Amino acid sequence: MRLASQLVIAVALAAAPLAANAAERVYLANGFDMRCDHHAQVGSVVRLYMSKGEGSFIEMKPVEITSYETVPDPPPAPADTAAPRKDAKLTPADLHLMLADAGEHHNLDADLLASIVKAESNGNARAVSHAGARGLMQLMPRTAADLGVDDSFAPDQNVRGGSAYLDELLRRYHDNVAFALAAYNAGPAAVDKYHGIPPYHETRAYVARVIHEFNRRVVARQREAVRQREAVLQLPQAKQSPAASSTLQASSSR
C-alpha cells in the first residue's frame, strides 16, 4: 500500500481558516481549471480572489485564461416527504467498507481517504458546498462527470470517484501527499503555478487539517496493533498433564 505504515510529516502551514467558498470556475489555456470566489482585471493582469475579500488572490495573464463559469448557489433542499434514500442511513461501518474497498483498488491508505471525507463533508453524503461540490468527498459536477460519477450523492460512486481523483493527483505529484491534497482543494493549476502548496489560507488550513487527522488515525491504528499483539503473547499456553495424556491414549485405543 502506497502510504501504509508511514506517518506523513506535517508541513508548517499557516492554518488560519477562512470561510472562502468559491463562486466561479476558471478555465485555463493549459487545459486545467480552478475555483475562485470572483475575479477582476487589475492593470494588465487578472486577479483571481480566493475569498469574499481581496486579501487572498493570484494573478494571471489574460491569455492564460480561456473562460469563466459562474457556479450558482445550490437550491434549498426540499422537504423530505418522499421515502428515504438508500444512503440516508449510511453507517460508519458502511463507510469504512467503502473506503477500504476504494483504498485497496487504488493502492491508497483507507485512513487517508477517511481523513479527506472528514475534512470535506464530515461524513455527510448529502453535503453541498457553496461552490456546488457534492457528497462525501465533495466532487464538483464537472470533475464528477470526468470521473464517470453519475450521482455524487450516492456514497459508493462518490467515494470511488474521489479516490480515483486523489490517486491521479498523487501520481501527478510523485506521491507528495501535501501537494496532492492542495490540488484536491485548490486545483492542480494553482499547485503548478506556485510549484507547491498555494499561499491560500483555506488551502493551507485544509492540508494541515487532513494531515493532522491522518496522522492521528495512523497512530491509533499502530497502537491498537501493538495492543492486540501483546494480548496474544499473554495468552496462557495450554499444557496437558501426563495423566491426562495417558487417559487420552487409552481412550483412543479402544
N, C-alpha and C positions, 0 to 999 in steps of 0.2 A: 504494500500500500504506500502511495506516494508520501504521505505525511505520518504514517504510523510510528508510534513510539518516539516521536520527536516533539519538543516544545518549540513553538515559534518564538523567536526572540522579539519581545515587544520593542517597537521603534519609538524613539522620543518624538511625540507628536503634541502639538498644541490642541488640546481636546476641549476647547470651549464650544459646546454645541450651539448651533443656530437653528432656528425654525425656518430653514431655507428650502421651500418647496418650489421646484422649477415649474414654469408655466409655458415654456417654449421648447421645442425641439429644433436644434440647428443642424442642418445637413451640410457636410463639408465636402470640398472638392476631392479630398483623398478617399472618399467613399465611406467614411465613418460619420457618425452623428453623435451629438451630446445634448444634454439638457441644461437649460438655464432658466432663470426667472424672467428676465427681459433683456433686451439689447438696445444699444444706442450708438449712433455714429458720432464719434468724437475726433474731429480733425480728419486725418487720413486713415484712421483705424476704426474698427468696430469693437465696442466693449460688450462682452457677454457677462451679465451680472448673475452671480450665483444665488443671491438672496434678494429680498424685497428692497433693501437699502442699496447703497452704492459703495460699500466698503470692501466687497469681495467680487473681483471680476478678473477676466483675462482679456487680453487684446489680440485681435487677429486682423489680418489684412482682408479687405472686402473680397479679393479674388479667391481667398481660401474658403469662402462660404458660398454655397450654391442656393440655399433657400432656407426659409423658416416655416415652422408649423406651430400654430397655437394649440396648446394642449388644453382642452376645455375641462372645467371642473366636473368631477363625476356627478351624475344625477343623484338626488337624495334616494336613499334606499326605500323602496316601497314597503308598506305594511305587510308583514309576513302572515298572510291569511291562507296561503296555499299549504300543501303538505310540505314538511321539512325536506330539504335537500339531503342527499346521501352523505355529504360532507359536514352536515350540521353537527354531528356527534363524533367528529374526529377525536379520537382519544390519544393521549401521549404514547400509548403502546402502538397504535396505528401509525402515528407519525414516525416513531422510532424505526419501525419496519420499513417504511417508505424510504427514509434517509439511509438506512443500512443497505437496502437494495440498490439505491442510486449510487451510493458510495462504492459498492462492490463493482457496479457496472462501469463506473468512470475512474476507478482506482483513486478514490478520494476518501479521506477520513470522515466518517459519518458525524463525528463531533464538530468538525469544521462546518459541515452543512447545517447542523443543528444550531451552531452559533450564528450563522447568517440568518437562518429563519427567525431566531430570537430577535436579532437586531432589526430585521426588515418588517416583520409582522407580529412578533411575539406569539407566533403560533396561530394567528387568526387567518383561516383560509379565505375569509370574505373581505380581508383588508383592502382598501383602495386609498392610494396616496392622493395628495392634491394634484400631482402631475399626471395621475391616471395609471400608475403602476398597480398591479393587481396580484392578490393571492399571497401564499405563504412566503415566496421568495421575491415578491414584488416585481413581476415582469411587465415591462411596457408592451402595449399591444403589438407594435411592430417587431420588437425583439421576440415576443412570443410566437408571432407568425413565422418569423425566420427559423425558429427552433421547432416548428411543427406542433406547437401547442394550440389546440382548438379552443379549450376552455381553461383560462387561467385560474378560475375559481375551483376547478377540480384539483384536489390536493396532489393526486398522483401525477397528473400532467404537469402541474406547476413545479413540483419537485424534480421531475425528470428534465424539464426544460431548464430550470435554474442550475441544476447540477451540470448539465451539458455546457451551459454558458460559462460556468466557473471553470470547468475543465479546459475549455477553449482559451480562456484568459490565462490560466496557469501555464499552458503550453506556450502561449504567446510571450509571456514574461519569464520563461525558463524556471517555472516553479517558485517564483518570488511571490509569496503569499500576500505580502503587503501591497505590492503593485497590482496584483490581480484583484484584491479587494477594492483598491482605489478605483480601478477601471470598472468594477461592478457597480460602484456608486456614482462615479462622475463620468464614466465613458472612457473607452480606450484613447480617444483623441486627446483628452486632457492629460492623461498619463504620458502619452507620446510627446506632447508639446513641452512638458516640463521634465521629461526624462526621469520620471519618478512620481511620487505622490504629489498631486497638485496642491498649491497653497490655499485650499479652501477649508475653512473651519469645519464645515459639515463633513467633508470627506475625511479629513484627518481624525475628527472625532469618531466617525464611523469605523475607520480602520482600527483605531485603538480599542474601540468597544468590542469589535468582533474578535480581535486577537486576545484581549483580556478574557473573554468568555471561553474561547477555545483553550487557552492555557489552563483555565480553571477546570474545565471538563477533562482534559488530559491528565492533570494531576490527580483528580478524583478517581479516574479510571485506573491509574497506576497504583494508587493507594488501595483500592478495592482488590486489585490483582494480588498485591502483597498480602493483604488480609486473608484472602482465600487460600493462598499458598501456605501461609503459616497455620491456618486451621487444618489443612490436610496433613501437614507434618506433625501436628499434635494429636492426631487420631491414635488411640491405643492399638497396638498390634495384637491381633487375636492369637493367643497361644493355647495350644491344645496339650493337656496333661498326658503323660504316658498311659495312665489308667484308661482315660477316655479313648486314647488311640487303640489300645488293646481291645476294648469293648467294641469299637467300630469295626476292627478287623475280624473279630469273632462273629459279629452280626452279619458281616458281608459274606462270610464263608458258608453260611447256611444254604 
